[in-house]
Amino acid sequence: MNKYQKEVDEWVTQYKIGYFKPLEILARLTEETGEVARELNHHFGPKKKKSTEETKELEDEIGDIIFTLCCLANSLNLNLDRGFGHAMDKCYGRDKDRWEKRGS
C-alpha cells in the first residue's frame, strides 16, 4: 500500500488545494462505497439496471475506494501497510479458529 499512498500523494500534492479535510474525504469514501453497493446489487441482487443507466465496472469502483482510502490515510499521516498488517494479525490471531477450515 505504501506504493499506492506515494503515487496518490504525488498526484494530490501537485495541486495547491492539496488534500481535502478528513470528513470531506469520508463523505467521498461513503459515496464511492455506495457506488460499489449499487453495482453489486445490479449484478447479484434483485435490482437490475435500467436500460438508461450507465454501465460501471466494479473493478474501477473498488479502485476509487482504494484511491480515496489512500487520500484519507495520507491526509492523517497514517501508514496503510502497518494498519493492514494489524488487521491481518487479528485474522491469524483472534479469528484463527472462528470458522471451520477447508479439509477439516
Secondary structure, 3 states (H helix, E strand, C coil): CHHHHHHHHHHHCCCCCCCCCHHHHHHHHHHHHHHHHHHHHHHHCCCCCCCCCCCCCHHHHHHHHHHHHHHHHHHCCCCHHHHHHHHHHHHHCCCCCCCCCCCC
